[in-house]
Every structure is written in C-alpha cells, then in structure tokens.
Amino acid sequence: MIDFPLFRYILYGKITQHIKSKAHINTPTHQRLHEKLTDYRPPPSLRKVPFEEQIFTVFDLETTGIFPDLGHEVISIGAVRLRGNVIQSNNAFYEMAKPMLKTPKKIIKLTKLDPDKLEASPSFPEVMERFLDYSKDTILVAHPASFDIRFIQTMLKLYKLPPLSCYTLDSQIMARMFFKRRQSRLDSLISRFQIQQLVRHHALTDAKMTAEVFVYLLKLASERGINDYAGLQLPLSKIKKKIRTTLL
C-alpha cells in the first residue's frame, strides 16, 4: 500500500520546496545568515561556566509534522533565556515562520496558530537569523533537543545554509538521570514539579514551561555534584547509550 503523504511529497512537495527555497538564496537575509553561521563558533569556555552563572536559551519549535526529511517545516520558534536558576521572562523570543508547503489542518488545530498570520509571517531564514542573534553565546536547551536541533539543521540544509554550531542540552535525556522514561516527558515533569500549566503546543509557552522544568533538573544535578556543562557530558552519554541499547 502506498503511503499517500510520502507519495505526495516526492511527487509535489520536494520540487515545490526546492523552487521556493532557491528563491531565497543570495538574498541579503540569506547572505547575512550564511556568514553568521559560517563564522560562529560557541566559545569553548561555556563548557566550564558554573550553572549559577551560565546563560541558557531554552527553546521550542512548532512544526508541520515530525519528519523534517519528508518536508515537514518549522512554523514557529519560542525561547526564553535563563541565567542560573532565574528565567528572564521579560526577554523572550517568539516568531512564526511561513512554511513553503501548506500546513495540515490538524497542525493548525493542535497549535491554534492563525493561518492568515502564518501566511504573512517571514521566511525561516529571516526568523533563524534573529533566533541566532538571540541565542548567541548561550547553551541551547530543548525537550527533546534531538528533535528540535535535527529540525533546525535539516531546514538550514534545505536553504543551502551551513549547519548551526552550538552546545546543546536535552532536558528530556537529563531527566532520565533521575526519573524513568515515562516520567521524563514534559507533561509528567510539569505535574511532578507543580509548574503552572500554560497552553501546550505553543512554542513560547512550551519553552517557558521547559525552562521551569530545567531549573529543577539543574538543582538535582547540582545535588549530585554536577555543576557545569562539562560535568554533565559523561552521565548524559551513559543515558544515551542505555537508550540506544534498549532500542536495539
């Protein structure tokens, strides 16, 4: 049996994205972002900054699906900055990005985004340039980062842009240091830590709740004697290895 969405993407979507993304190449925005991505390397010193002094960018994406390699796109980015355990709510980032392909109705219903506003939004490269400026020289945090970072890298590749160089923390993997798999989901952690429930599946409110969860996870890590990004790498690598072994 033919997978219709896959067939439609191969037949129509892939060509459409190629044509529309090509129109952005060599525009001023594309050139600026290309230069910024080429030149930017996060300072290695970030690895050793104590948690209480570290600046994190906790972010979330809303997308048109879960498979970036099959044409699903980023339609909004929300983020807040976190210095130590203090969330800088007055310095939040939120923008919608116009997709090249039509956003499925189920995604509009899930995210509650206004289709007209989405259609009038800037392109992904424009939004990504501003997000890169916002998150520069910070550690990126997402829940799960493996999903969000992969989406960003695939979108950049689609627009013939260099990959994003960054230090990242996956707060879902980090939660597995302390809780079982099902208990490491965002909704479970929001409930466990008695965090105020905001609107779900909205990039900014999800980022805000993830930031609050992350504050608790940093505290738990500190109680284990882990006080910086570098110190997290070995325990997180063990969790990732365990997850891979379970999936085999």
GILINHU-V744031 format. One record per backbone hydrogen bond with DSSP energy under -0.5 kcal/mol. NH is the residue of the N-H (numbers start at 1). CO is the residue of the C=O. If there is no record, write none. Layout:
BEGIN
nh:NH co:CO
nh:NH co:CO
END
This chain:
BEGIN
nh:4 co:2
nh:7 co:3
nh:8 co:4
nh:9 co:5
nh:10 co:6
nh:11 co:7
nh:12 co:8
nh:13 co:8
nh:14 co:9
nh:16 co:12
nh:17 co:13
nh:18 co:14
nh:19 co:15
nh:20 co:16
nh:21 co:17
nh:22 co:18
nh:23 co:19
nh:24 co:21
nh:25 co:21
nh:25 co:22
nh:27 co:24
nh:31 co:27
nh:32 co:28
nh:33 co:29
nh:34 co:30
nh:35 co:31
nh:36 co:32
nh:37 co:33
nh:38 co:34
nh:39 co:35
nh:40 co:36
nh:46 co:43
nh:47 co:44
nh:48 co:45
nh:49 co:46
nh:51 co:227
nh:53 co:50
nh:54 co:50
nh:56 co:54
nh:56 co:82
nh:57 co:139
nh:58 co:56
nh:58 co:80
nh:59 co:57
nh:59 co:141
nh:60 co:78
nh:62 co:76
nh:64 co:73
nh:68 co:66
nh:70 co:67
nh:71 co:68
nh:72 co:67
nh:75 co:62
nh:76 co:62
nh:77 co:95
nh:78 co:60
nh:79 co:93
nh:80 co:58
nh:81 co:88
nh:82 co:56
nh:83 co:86
nh:84 co:54
nh:84 co:82
nh:86 co:83
nh:87 co:85
nh:88 co:81
nh:89 co:87
nh:91 co:88
nh:92 co:89
nh:93 co:79
nh:95 co:77
nh:97 co:75
nh:98 co:122
nh:107 co:104
nh:108 co:104
nh:109 co:105
nh:110 co:106
nh:111 co:107
nh:112 co:108
nh:115 co:113
nh:118 co:114
nh:119 co:115
nh:120 co:116
nh:121 co:118
nh:127 co:123
nh:128 co:124
nh:129 co:125
nh:130 co:126
nh:131 co:127
nh:132 co:128
nh:133 co:129
nh:134 co:130
nh:135 co:131
nh:136 co:132
nh:138 co:135
nh:139 co:55
nh:140 co:138
nh:140 co:167
nh:141 co:57
nh:142 co:169
nh:143 co:144
nh:145 co:142
nh:147 co:144
nh:148 co:144
nh:149 co:145
nh:150 co:146
nh:151 co:147
nh:152 co:148
nh:153 co:149
nh:154 co:150
nh:155 co:151
nh:156 co:152
nh:157 co:153
nh:158 co:154
nh:159 co:155
nh:160 co:157
nh:161 co:156
nh:166 co:164
nh:169 co:140
nh:171 co:142
nh:171 co:169
nh:172 co:142
nh:174 co:170
nh:175 co:171
nh:176 co:172
nh:176 co:173
nh:177 co:174
nh:178 co:175
nh:179 co:175
nh:184 co:180
nh:184 co:181
nh:185 co:182
nh:189 co:185
nh:190 co:186
nh:191 co:187
nh:192 co:188
nh:193 co:189
nh:194 co:191
nh:195 co:190
nh:198 co:196
nh:202 co:199
nh:206 co:202
nh:207 co:203
nh:208 co:204
nh:209 co:205
nh:210 co:206
nh:211 co:207
nh:212 co:208
nh:213 co:209
nh:214 co:210
nh:215 co:211
nh:216 co:212
nh:217 co:213
nh:218 co:214
nh:219 co:215
nh:220 co:216
nh:221 co:217
nh:222 co:218
nh:223 co:219
nh:224 co:220
nh:224 co:221
nh:225 co:222
nh:226 co:221
nh:227 co:225
nh:229 co:49
nh:230 co:47
nh:232 co:228
nh:232 co:229
nh:233 co:229
nh:233 co:230
nh:234 co:230
nh:235 co:231
nh:236 co:232
nh:237 co:233
nh:238 co:234
nh:239 co:235
nh:240 co:236
nh:241 co:237
nh:242 co:238
nh:243 co:239
nh:244 co:240
nh:245 co:241
nh:246 co:242
nh:247 co:243
nh:248 co:244
END
